């Protein structure tokens, strides 16, 4: 049976690197808050537990990783099977929380103690591999050009982050104003109801006294 577990919920962060433990065929997910039209890359590596050594092996031969990326609207941005280590990437279509799920593709039907896995995951948001680009540069001019392009990308990413946070603040402000307005109108309605009930009770009491000729 596949088990779905949410590990962590992150606010927007340019890079997230950590590891977690999972059983074979167990799916675990993280949530990343990502601006719209943003390039996201992730690298992972599987280590398998060795009973004899009582430690995790450096690799997990024979295992693979199924990576799925979806939005909260159930839009699938990535669904692909990789080897025991690899790199995945996708581009966010709209701002908001994105769910990144990883599941080993083990064919075992039963998980034993030796099937425990350690999964290393490194997620970068809005960043390209600068070292790889520089390594491919043939001279200093290209190296400087790559660095400038990377700097421009970082500036554009900062602008995207600022716009995204500004939109979130605006939505929060509108929600707060609507809530305050509703509370004010509800208090006003309650006051009118109380006054109406009070006037009605006074009129009924007055009619009762007149009927009994007490006044």
MDAnalysis code that builds the backbone (N, CA, C; Angstrom):
import MDAnalysis as mda
import numpy as np

u = mda.Universe.empty(645, n_residues=215, atom_resindex=np.repeat(np.arange(215), 3), trajectory=True)
u.add_TopologyAttr("name", ["N", "CA", "C"] * 215)
u.add_TopologyAttr("resid", np.arange(1, 216))
u.add_TopologyAttr("resname", ["UNK", "UNK", "UNK", "UNK", "UNK", "UNK", "UNK", "UNK", "UNK", "UNK", "UNK", "UNK", "UNK", "UNK", "UNK", "UNK", "UNK", "UNK", "UNK", "UNK", "UNK", "UNK", "UNK", "UNK", "UNK", "UNK", "UNK", "UNK", "UNK", "UNK", "UNK", "UNK", "UNK", "UNK", "UNK", "UNK", "UNK", "UNK", "UNK", "UNK", "UNK", "UNK", "UNK", "UNK", "UNK", "UNK", "UNK", "UNK", "UNK", "UNK", "UNK", "UNK", "UNK", "UNK", "UNK", "UNK", "UNK", "UNK", "UNK", "UNK", "UNK", "UNK", "UNK", "UNK", "UNK", "UNK", "UNK", "UNK", "UNK", "UNK", "UNK", "UNK", "UNK", "UNK", "UNK", "UNK", "UNK", "UNK", "UNK", "UNK", "UNK", "UNK", "UNK", "UNK", "UNK", "UNK", "UNK", "UNK", "UNK", "UNK", "UNK", "UNK", "UNK", "UNK", "UNK", "UNK", "UNK", "UNK", "UNK", "UNK", "UNK", "UNK", "UNK", "UNK", "UNK", "UNK", "UNK", "UNK", "UNK", "UNK", "UNK", "UNK", "UNK", "UNK", "UNK", "UNK", "UNK", "UNK", "UNK", "UNK", "UNK", "UNK", "UNK", "UNK", "UNK", "UNK", "UNK", "UNK", "UNK", "UNK", "UNK", "UNK", "UNK", "UNK", "UNK", "UNK", "UNK", "UNK", "UNK", "UNK", "UNK", "UNK", "UNK", "UNK", "UNK", "UNK", "UNK", "UNK", "UNK", "UNK", "UNK", "UNK", "UNK", "UNK", "UNK", "UNK", "UNK", "UNK", "UNK", "UNK", "UNK", "UNK", "UNK", "UNK", "UNK", "UNK", "UNK", "UNK", "UNK", "UNK", "UNK", "UNK", "UNK", "UNK", "UNK", "UNK", "UNK", "UNK", "UNK", "UNK", "UNK", "UNK", "UNK", "UNK", "UNK", "UNK", "UNK", "UNK", "UNK", "UNK", "UNK", "UNK", "UNK", "UNK", "UNK", "UNK", "UNK", "UNK", "UNK", "UNK", "UNK", "UNK", "UNK", "UNK", "UNK", "UNK", "UNK", "UNK", "UNK", "UNK", "UNK", "UNK", "UNK", "UNK", "UNK"])
u.atoms.positions = np.array([
    [0.846, -1.196, 0.000],
    [0.000, 0.000, 0.000],
    [0.881, 1.246, 0.000],
    [0.540, 2.182, -0.839],
    [1.332, 3.385, -0.918],
    [0.932, 4.346, 0.183],
    [1.932, 4.856, 0.884],
    [1.690, 5.782, 1.990],
    [2.132, 7.170, 1.562],
    [1.246, 8.129, 1.683],
    [1.551, 9.509, 1.308],
    [1.798, 10.324, 2.561],
    [2.968, 10.931, 2.639],
    [3.331, 11.705, 3.824],
    [3.860, 13.058, 3.390],
    [3.358, 14.143, 4.020],
    [3.890, 15.463, 3.777],
    [4.972, 15.727, 4.808],
    [6.182, 15.991, 4.313],
    [7.306, 16.171, 5.216],
    [7.325, 17.553, 5.838],
    [7.382, 18.575, 5.000],
    [7.558, 19.936, 5.492],
    [6.766, 20.879, 4.611],
    [6.436, 22.024, 5.174],
    [5.795, 23.084, 4.401],
    [6.673, 24.309, 4.473],
    [7.175, 24.743, 3.305],
    [8.149, 25.828, 3.281],
    [7.508, 27.112, 2.794],
    [7.936, 28.222, 3.375],
    [7.711, 29.503, 2.729],
    [8.731, 29.606, 1.611],
    [8.634, 30.663, 0.802],
    [9.513, 30.759, -0.349],
    [10.960, 30.823, 0.103],
    [11.790, 29.963, -0.484],
    [13.201, 29.893, -0.154],
    [13.963, 29.586, -1.425],
    [15.074, 30.297, -1.726],
    [15.807, 30.060, -2.961],
    [16.359, 28.655, -3.045],
    [16.744, 28.050, -1.906],
    [17.331, 26.717, -1.937],
    [16.923, 25.948, -0.690],
    [16.655, 24.658, -0.884],
    [16.275, 23.783, 0.225],
    [17.033, 22.477, 0.070],
    [17.898, 22.140, 1.037],
    [18.671, 20.902, 0.984],
    [18.519, 20.160, 2.304],
    [18.168, 18.888, 2.250],
    [17.981, 18.092, 3.453],
    [17.886, 16.631, 3.040],
    [17.775, 15.734, 4.011],
    [17.511, 14.333, 3.707],
    [16.437, 13.824, 4.653],
    [15.786, 12.739, 4.250],
    [14.750, 12.137, 5.075],
    [14.764, 10.628, 4.850],
    [14.129, 9.901, 5.758],
    [14.064, 8.452, 5.667],
    [12.690, 8.022, 5.165],
    [12.669, 6.948, 4.407],
    [11.415, 6.423, 3.875],
    [11.564, 4.936, 3.638],
    [10.449, 4.239, 3.623],
    [10.450, 2.835, 3.268],
    [10.281, 2.670, 1.771],
    [10.567, 1.471, 1.273],
    [10.357, 1.215, -0.140],
    [8.874, 1.335, -0.478],
    [8.593, 1.925, -1.644],
    [7.224, 2.128, -2.135],
    [6.447, 3.114, -1.272],
    [7.138, 3.864, -0.424],
    [6.468, 4.883, 0.400],
    [6.671, 6.246, -0.237],
    [5.593, 6.946, -0.475],
    [5.661, 8.267, -1.103],
    [5.701, 9.351, -0.041],
    [6.639, 10.285, -0.194],
    [6.720, 11.431, 0.700],
    [6.800, 12.701, -0.130],
    [6.221, 13.769, 0.419],
    [6.084, 15.004, -0.349],
    [6.544, 16.205, 0.466],
    [6.964, 17.226, -0.234],
    [7.232, 18.521, 0.378],
    [6.391, 19.571, -0.342],
    [6.174, 20.679, 0.324],
    [5.406, 21.778, -0.256],
    [6.316, 22.985, -0.392],
    [6.420, 23.515, -1.598],
    [7.228, 24.704, -1.855],
    [6.322, 25.828, -2.337],
    [6.484, 27.004, -1.747],
    [5.741, 28.201, -2.157],
    [6.566, 28.905, -3.221],
    [6.107, 28.898, -4.481],
    [6.915, 29.324, -5.621],
    [6.190, 30.425, -6.388],
    [6.891, 31.504, -6.769],
    [6.283, 32.522, -7.635],
    [5.968, 31.945, -9.012],
    [5.160, 32.654, -9.779],
    [4.812, 32.197, -11.113],
    [5.965, 32.345, -12.085],
    [5.953, 31.525, -13.142],
    [6.947, 31.564, -14.208],
    [8.374, 31.503, -13.648],
    [8.610, 30.536, -12.776],
    [9.903, 30.398, -12.113],
    [10.487, 29.020, -12.389],
    [11.768, 28.999, -12.722],
    [12.483, 27.751, -13.008],
    [12.913, 27.102, -11.696],
    [12.577, 25.824, -11.524],
    [12.904, 25.083, -10.309],
    [13.675, 23.821, -10.688],
    [14.799, 23.579, -10.026],
    [15.573, 22.365, -10.251],
    [15.758, 21.630, -8.922],
    [15.832, 20.321, -8.998],
    [16.035, 19.516, -7.809],
    [16.946, 18.333, -8.110],
    [17.807, 17.998, -7.173],
    [18.657, 16.821, -7.286],
    [18.376, 15.904, -6.097],
    [18.452, 14.611, -6.338],
    [18.183, 13.644, -5.275],
    [19.173, 12.488, -5.379],
    [19.304, 11.771, -4.268],
    [20.155, 10.592, -4.212],
    [19.568, 9.633, -3.187],
    [19.492, 8.331, -3.552],
    [18.952, 7.314, -2.659],
    [20.099, 6.525, -2.032],
    [20.056, 6.347, -0.717],
    [20.957, 5.455, -0.010],
    [20.133, 4.352, 0.641],
    [20.591, 3.099, 0.510],
    [19.848, 1.965, 1.046],
    [20.518, 1.445, 2.319],
    [19.685, 1.069, 3.282],
    [20.188, 0.570, 4.560],
    [20.755, -0.831, 4.390],
    [21.960, -1.040, 4.951],
    [22.607, -2.342, 4.913],
    [22.564, -2.962, 6.310],
    [21.901, -4.111, 6.413],
    [21.734, -4.747, 7.731],
    [23.074, -5.170, 8.307],
    [23.956, -5.730, 7.438],
    [25.236, -6.221, 7.929],
    [26.129, -5.115, 8.463],
    [26.156, -3.995, 7.757],
    [27.018, -2.879, 8.170],
    [26.338, -1.966, 9.174],
    [25.024, -2.079, 9.302],
    [24.246, -1.176, 10.164],
    [24.491, 0.286, 9.775],
    [24.473, 0.502, 8.479],
    [24.694, 1.854, 7.964],
    [24.085, 1.928, 6.568],
    [23.974, 3.150, 6.067],
    [23.439, 3.346, 4.727],
    [24.560, 3.234, 3.702],
    [24.291, 2.503, 2.610],
    [25.245, 2.389, 1.519],
    [25.291, 3.694, 0.735],
    [26.385, 3.882, 0.017],
    [26.531, 5.116, -0.760],
    [25.576, 5.158, -1.948],
    [25.128, 4.001, -2.395],
    [24.223, 3.963, -3.533],
    [23.148, 2.920, -3.280],
    [22.157, 2.903, -4.161],
    [21.054, 1.948, -4.051],
    [20.812, 1.322, -5.416],
    [21.687, 0.398, -5.828],
    [21.527, -0.214, -7.162],
    [20.218, -0.972, -7.270],
    [19.609, -0.872, -8.435],
    [18.347, -1.573, -8.654],
    [17.123, -0.785, -8.264],
    [17.315, 0.328, -7.575],
    [16.176, 1.162, -7.187],
    [16.110, 2.398, -8.073],
    [14.937, 2.954, -8.173],
    [14.734, 4.195, -8.902],
    [13.823, 5.117, -8.108],
    [13.596, 6.294, -8.635],
    [12.767, 7.281, -7.945],
    [11.748, 7.845, -8.926],
    [10.481, 7.789, -8.519],
    [9.406, 8.372, -9.312],
    [9.092, 9.744, -8.731],
    [9.283, 10.797, -9.530],
    [9.100, 12.180, -9.082],
    [7.836, 12.757, -9.720],
    [6.986, 13.331, -8.868],
    [5.759, 13.960, -9.345],
    [5.661, 15.365, -8.757],
    [5.343, 16.322, -9.603],
    [5.153, 17.708, -9.168],
    [3.761, 18.154, -9.596],
    [2.963, 18.590, -8.622],
    [1.605, 19.052, -8.914],
    [1.336, 20.359, -8.183],
    [0.313, 21.068, -8.643],
    [-0.160, 22.254, -7.948],
    [-1.365, 21.870, -7.096],
    [-1.850, 22.826, -6.295],
    [-3.021, 22.536, -5.468],
    [-4.296, 22.456, -6.296],
    [-4.201, 22.843, -7.582],
    [-5.330, 22.669, -8.498],
    [-5.240, 21.342, -9.228],
    [-4.336, 20.439, -8.740],
    [-4.138, 19.105, -9.331],
    [-3.603, 19.163, -10.749],
    [-2.919, 20.240, -11.088],
    [-2.256, 20.322, -12.383],
    [-0.883, 19.648, -12.275],
    [-0.636, 18.667, -13.131],
    [0.614, 17.915, -13.088],
    [1.661, 18.634, -13.938],
    [2.748, 19.070, -13.289],
    [3.838, 19.748, -13.992],
    [4.967, 18.793, -14.345],
    [5.097, 17.704, -13.595],
    [6.163, 16.729, -13.859],
    [5.745, 15.381, -13.300],
    [5.981, 14.334, -14.069],
    [5.726, 12.963, -13.627],
    [6.687, 12.069, -14.398],
    [7.781, 11.659, -13.720],
    [8.842, 10.954, -14.445],
    [9.579, 9.999, -13.519],
    [10.052, 8.886, -14.109],
    [10.829, 7.890, -13.370],
    [12.316, 8.110, -13.626],
    [13.096, 8.164, -12.539],
    [14.536, 8.367, -12.629],
    [15.257, 7.166, -12.010],
    [16.585, 7.203, -12.048],
    [17.398, 6.182, -11.419],
    [17.581, 6.468, -9.942],
    [18.569, 5.817, -9.296],
    [18.782, 6.026, -7.856],
    [19.276, 7.420, -7.510],
    [19.756, 8.161, -8.477],
    [20.084, 9.573, -8.278],
    [19.886, 10.302, -9.598],
    [19.533, 11.570, -9.500],
    [19.260, 12.303, -10.722],
    [18.867, 13.742, -10.442],
    [18.521, 14.441, -11.511],
    [18.129, 15.846, -11.443],
    [16.822, 16.027, -12.198],
    [15.878, 16.728, -11.580],
    [14.619, 17.041, -12.249],
    [14.435, 18.546, -12.277],
    [13.618, 19.020, -13.198],
    [13.351, 20.465, -13.292],
    [11.958, 20.682, -13.852],
    [11.399, 21.838, -13.520],
    [10.096, 22.228, -14.034],
    [9.956, 23.737, -13.900],
    [8.963, 24.292, -14.563],
    [8.673, 25.727, -14.504],
    [7.273, 25.933, -13.942],
    [7.162, 26.739, -12.897],
    [5.845, 27.019, -12.301],
    [5.028, 27.883, -13.255],
    [3.780, 27.516, -13.455],
    [2.902, 28.262, -14.356],
    [2.204, 29.419, -13.646],
    [1.930, 29.233, -12.361],
    [1.231, 30.259, -11.586],
    [1.815, 30.277, -10.177],
    [1.719, 31.416, -9.471],
    [2.265, 31.478, -8.110],
    [1.436, 30.672, -7.129],
    [2.101, 30.188, -6.089],
    [1.394, 29.436, -5.064],
    [2.182, 28.223, -4.615],
    [1.532, 27.381, -3.832],
    [2.185, 26.201, -3.283],
    [2.208, 25.067, -4.302],
    [3.374, 24.437, -4.438],
    [3.563, 23.303, -5.332],
    [3.977, 22.084, -4.503],
    [3.458, 20.928, -4.848],
    [3.710, 19.690, -4.110],
    [4.698, 18.835, -4.898],
    [5.849, 18.549, -4.291],
    [6.879, 17.715, -4.911],
    [6.894, 16.381, -4.166],
    [6.569, 15.301, -4.866],
    [6.472, 13.979, -4.250],
    [7.520, 13.038, -4.846],
    [8.107, 12.208, -3.981],
    [9.091, 11.224, -4.399],
    [8.692, 9.857, -3.862],
    [8.815, 8.833, -4.708],
    [8.483, 7.469, -4.318],
    [9.449, 6.510, -5.000],
    [10.063, 5.608, -4.236],
    [10.954, 4.615, -4.830],
    [10.134, 3.624, -5.637],
    [10.726, 3.101, -6.718],
    [9.998, 2.200, -7.607],
    [10.310, 0.738, -7.324],
    [10.525, 0.430, -6.048],
    [10.803, -0.950, -5.658],
    [9.634, -1.854, -6.034],
    [9.962, -3.086, -6.431],
    [8.918, -4.047, -6.799],
    [8.576, -4.988, -5.656],
    [9.194, -4.779, -4.476],
    [8.879, -5.643, -3.339],
    [7.458, -5.387, -2.859],
    [6.806, -6.458, -2.449],
    [5.452, -6.327, -1.911],
    [5.463, -6.079, -0.423],
    [6.563, -6.484, 0.262],
    [6.665, -6.315, 1.699],
    [7.972, -5.617, 2.005],
    [7.934, -4.634, 2.907],
    [9.141, -3.903, 3.290],
    [9.666, -4.460, 4.595],
    [10.956, -4.842, 4.618],
    [11.602, -5.329, 5.815],
    [12.533, -4.255, 6.362],
    [13.258, -4.602, 7.450],
    [14.141, -3.615, 8.052],
    [15.202, -3.118, 7.093],
    [15.676, -4.032, 6.201],
    [16.738, -3.636, 5.280],
    [16.255, -2.778, 4.147],
    [14.964, -2.537, 4.047],
    [14.435, -1.765, 2.929],
    [14.325, -0.280, 3.244],
    [14.845, 0.122, 4.405],
    [14.778, 1.538, 4.759],
    [15.706, 2.334, 3.855],
    [15.245, 3.479, 3.409],
    [16.002, 4.315, 2.483],
    [16.264, 5.683, 3.098],
    [17.388, 6.259, 2.721],
    [17.678, 7.652, 3.050],
    [17.726, 8.417, 1.731],
    [16.908, 9.427, 1.642],
    [16.784, 10.185, 0.396],
    [17.293, 11.599, 0.622],
    [18.327, 11.973, -0.110],
    [18.862, 13.331, -0.072],
    [18.170, 14.151, -1.163],
    [17.709, 15.333, -0.800],
    [16.984, 16.179, -1.751],
    [17.496, 17.610, -1.646],
    [17.800, 18.191, -2.785],
    [18.290, 19.568, -2.858],
    [17.476, 20.298, -3.920],
    [16.675, 21.270, -3.500],
    [15.785, 21.999, -4.408],
    [16.260, 23.441, -4.525],
    [16.403, 23.912, -5.759],
    [16.797, 25.296, -6.026],
    [15.693, 25.978, -6.813],
    [15.282, 27.140, -6.332],
    [14.194, 27.886, -6.964],
    [14.746, 29.140, -7.622],
    [14.525, 29.260, -8.925],
    [14.960, 30.444, -9.654],
    [16.454, 30.539, -9.845],
    [17.153, 29.403, -9.839],
    [18.596, 29.419, -10.015],
    [19.000, 28.458, -11.125],
    [19.986, 28.847, -11.921],
    [20.600, 27.978, -12.898],
    [21.999, 27.620, -12.425],
    [22.544, 26.558, -12.980],
    [23.848, 26.068, -12.567],
    [24.938, 26.949, -13.152],
    [25.464, 27.854, -12.341],
    [26.482, 28.788, -12.810],
    [27.805, 28.078, -13.064],
    [28.203, 27.155, -12.207],
    [29.486, 26.469, -12.367],
    [29.538, 25.692, -13.672],
    [28.450, 25.021, -13.999],
    [28.417, 24.259, -15.243],
    [28.536, 25.166, -16.450],
    [27.881, 26.322, -16.386],
    [27.962, 27.254, -17.510],
    [29.380, 27.805, -17.668],
    [30.010, 28.123, -16.537],
    [31.371, 28.663, -16.601],
    [32.354, 27.604, -17.104],
    [32.125, 26.348, -16.713],
    [33.003, 25.270, -17.157],
    [32.954, 25.111, -18.664],
    [31.830, 25.463, -19.262],
    [31.692, 25.354, -20.703],
    [32.187, 26.602, -21.435],
    [32.517, 27.617, -20.694],
    [33.002, 28.850, -21.327],
    [34.409, 28.635, -21.884],
    [34.689, 29.174, -23.073],
    [35.979, 28.958, -23.727],
    [36.994, 30.046, -23.410],
    [36.565, 31.172, -22.930],
    [37.502, 32.236, -22.606],
    [36.910, 33.116, -21.521],
    [37.670, 34.091, -21.066],
    [37.247, 34.960, -19.971],
    [36.036, 35.805, -20.342],
    [35.943, 36.200, -21.610],
    [34.813, 37.027, -22.019],
    [33.513, 36.260, -21.835],
    [33.510, 34.985, -22.261],
    [32.310, 34.171, -22.077],
    [32.017, 33.952, -20.599],
    [33.080, 33.796, -19.793],
    [32.884, 33.595, -18.355],
    [32.215, 34.798, -17.727],
    [32.697, 35.999, -18.088],
    [32.090, 37.224, -17.571],
    [30.649, 37.359, -18.061],
    [30.441, 36.976, -19.323],
    [29.095, 37.054, -19.887],
    [28.135, 36.141, -19.142],
    [28.602, 34.921, -18.847],
    [27.762, 33.990, -18.102],
    [27.452, 34.533, -16.706],
    [28.464, 35.128, -16.065],
    [28.240, 35.671, -14.730],
    [27.231, 36.811, -14.766],
    [27.339, 37.670, -15.802],
    [26.391, 38.772, -15.930],
    [24.979, 38.247, -16.163],
    [24.855, 37.220, -17.018],
    [23.543, 36.645, -17.267],
    [22.965, 36.044, -15.978],
    [23.843, 35.394, -15.216],
    [23.382, 34.819, -13.950],
    [22.942, 35.908, -12.985],
    [23.685, 37.022, -12.960],
    [23.316, 38.139, -12.088],
    [21.988, 38.741, -12.512],
    [21.777, 38.859, -13.820],
    [20.509, 39.386, -14.328],
    [19.356, 38.459, -13.944],
    [19.601, 37.154, -14.047],
    [18.571, 36.185, -13.647],
    [18.229, 36.329, -12.169],
    [19.255, 36.541, -11.349],
    [19.002, 36.706, -9.917],
    [18.186, 37.967, -9.642],
    [18.512, 39.058, -10.356],
    [17.752, 40.304, -10.189],
    [16.303, 40.102, -10.604],
    [16.104, 39.418, -11.744],
    [14.739, 39.149, -12.198],
    [13.992, 38.276, -11.199],
    [14.713, 37.328, -10.595],
    [14.077, 36.466, -9.610],
    [13.668, 37.242, -8.374],
    [14.531, 38.193, -7.956],
    [14.198, 39.030, -6.807],
    [12.951, 39.866, -7.094],
    [12.867, 40.391, -8.320],
    [11.678, 41.168, -8.704],
    [10.432, 40.289, -8.658],
    [10.555, 39.029, -9.142],
    [9.413, 38.110, -9.091],
    [8.988, 37.843, -7.654],
    [9.985, 37.642, -6.788],
    [9.674, 37.401, -5.376],
    [8.939, 38.591, -4.767],
    [9.456, 39.807, -5.059],
    [8.829, 41.007, -4.506],
    [7.394, 41.160, -5.003],
    [7.189, 40.920, -6.313],
    [5.832, 41.030, -6.860],
    [4.906, 39.993, -6.248],
    [5.438, 38.789, -6.054],
    [4.628, 37.720, -5.465],
    [4.246, 38.054, -4.034],
    [5.216, 38.516, -3.244],
    [4.918, 38.889, -1.865],
    [3.975, 40.075, -1.807],
    [4.119, 41.023, -2.758],
    [3.222, 42.177, -2.806],
    [1.788, 41.734, -3.088],
    [1.634, 40.774, -4.019],
    [0.293, 40.249, -4.318],
    [-0.310, 39.558, -3.105],
    [0.528, 38.791, -2.379],
    [0.017, 38.105, -1.188],
    [-0.405, 39.112, -0.122],
    [0.380, 40.180, 0.057],
    [0.020, 41.203, 1.031],
    [-1.264, 41.912, 0.625],
    [-1.422, 42.162, -0.683],
    [-2.633, 42.824, -1.156],
    [-3.864, 41.946, -0.917],
    [-3.729, 40.645, -1.202],
    [-4.841, 39.727, -0.960],
    [-5.179, 39.655, 0.527],
    [-4.144, 39.661, 1.369],
    [-4.383, 39.626, 2.809],
    [-5.068, 40.905, 3.278],
    [-4.647, 42.057, 2.718],
    [-5.257, 43.326, 3.100],
    [-6.727, 43.359, 2.703],
    [-7.029, 42.888, 1.474],
    [-8.423, 42.876, 1.013],
    [-9.268, 41.949, 1.888],
    [-8.711, 40.787, 2.225],
    [-9.439, 39.849, 3.081],
    [-9.698, 40.448, 4.460],
    [-8.682, 41.132, 5.010],
    [-8.846, 41.753, 6.330],
    [-9.896, 42.848, 6.294],
    [-9.881, 43.676, 5.243],
    [-10.869, 44.745, 5.134],
    [-12.278, 44.167, 4.990],
    [-12.422, 43.110, 4.195],
    [-13.739, 42.490, 4.038],
    [-14.231, 41.919, 5.371],
    [-13.309, 41.289, 6.104],
    [-13.682, 40.720, 7.399],
    [-14.109, 41.804, 8.377],
    [-13.337, 42.894, 8.444],
    [-13.684, 44.005, 9.334],
    [-15.023, 44.623, 8.959],
    [-15.261, 44.751, 7.649],
    [-16.530, 45.325, 7.194],
    [-17.708, 44.428, 7.588],
    [-17.514, 43.104, 7.420],
    [-18.587, 42.174, 7.793],
    [-18.862, 42.213, 9.290],
    [-17.791, 42.315, 10.081],
    [-17.963, 42.394, 11.532],
    [-18.718, 43.667, 11.919],
    [-18.381, 44.791, 11.265],
    [-19.049, 46.053, 11.566],
    [-20.538, 45.988, 11.237],
    [-20.855, 45.446, 10.051],
    [-22.261, 45.358, 9.664],
    [-23.021, 44.393, 10.568],
    [-22.382, 43.311, 10.988],
    [-23.032, 42.360, 11.876],
    [-23.321, 43.001, 13.237],
    [-22.369, 43.803, 13.733],
    [-22.594, 44.497, 15.001],
    [-23.740, 45.503, 14.865],
    [-23.782, 46.206, 13.725],
    [-24.862, 47.162, 13.480],
    [-26.212, 46.442, 13.413],
    [-26.251, 45.289, 12.747],
    [-27.493, 44.528, 12.643],
    [-27.933, 44.023, 14.015],
    [-26.979, 43.559, 14.822],
    [-27.327, 43.105, 16.167],
    [-27.914, 44.237, 17.001],
    [-27.345, 45.445, 16.873],
    [-27.852, 46.604, 17.619],
    [-29.289, 46.930, 17.214],
    [-29.568, 46.906, 15.881],
    [-30.923, 47.173, 15.412],
    [-31.901, 46.125, 15.932],
    [-31.467, 44.870, 15.919],
    [-32.350, 43.804, 16.411],
    [-32.662, 44.002, 17.891],
    [-31.637, 44.320, 18.701],
    [-31.847, 44.528, 20.131],
    [-32.774, 45.710, 20.389],
    [-32.582, 46.812, 19.647],
    [-33.453, 47.981, 19.815],
    [-34.888, 47.645, 19.428],
    [-35.043, 46.901, 18.316],
    [-36.392, 46.537, 17.863],
    [-37.089, 45.661, 18.898],
    [-36.353, 44.683, 19.444],
    [-36.934, 43.798, 20.456],
    [-37.299, 44.586, 21.706],
    [-36.423, 45.530, 22.105],
    [-36.697, 46.340, 23.288],
    [-37.938, 47.202, 23.112],
    [-38.069, 47.868, 21.944],
    [-39.239, 48.710, 21.669],
    [-40.506, 47.866, 21.637],
    [-40.404, 46.682, 21.012],
    [-41.581, 45.799, 20.938],
    [-42.010, 45.346, 22.336],
    [-41.043, 44.996, 23.194],
    [-41.377, 44.565, 24.548],
    [-42.008, 45.704, 25.355],
    [-41.465, 46.923, 25.193],
    [-42.038, 48.069, 25.901],
    [-43.478, 48.334, 25.449],
    [-43.716, 48.213, 24.131],
    [-45.076, 48.432, 23.624],
    [-46.041, 47.370, 24.174],
    [-45.570, 46.103, 24.181],
    [-46.426, 45.031, 24.711],
    [-46.716, 45.245, 26.197],
    [-45.698, 45.674, 26.950],
    [-45.893, 45.912, 28.373],
    [-46.855, 47.068, 28.604],
    [-46.733, 48.112, 27.786],
    [-47.640, 49.253, 27.917],
    [-49.079, 48.851, 27.598],
    [-49.262, 48.067, 26.514],
    [-50.607, 47.605, 26.163],
    [-51.194, 46.731, 27.272],
    [-50.325, 45.944, 27.953],
    [-50.790, 45.076, 29.034],
    [-51.283, 45.931, 30.206],
    [-50.517, 46.969, 30.551],
    [-50.931, 47.826, 31.663],
    [-52.235, 48.571, 31.337],
    [-52.356, 49.004, 30.097],
    [-53.605, 49.706, 29.706],
    [-54.790, 48.755, 29.760],
    [-54.556, 47.514, 29.272],
    [-55.661, 46.544, 29.270],
    [-56.097, 46.213, 30.693],
    [-55.166, 46.170, 31.613],
    [-55.477, 45.844, 33.022],
    [-55.890, 47.102, 33.806],
    [-55.921, 48.241, 33.087],
    [-56.277, 49.516, 33.697],
    [-55.376, 49.873, 34.887],
    [-54.107, 49.531, 34.696],
    [-53.123, 49.863, 35.744],
    [-52.555, 51.257, 35.527],
    [-52.762, 51.817, 34.363],
    [-52.295, 53.184, 34.058],
    [-53.418, 53.985, 33.483],
])
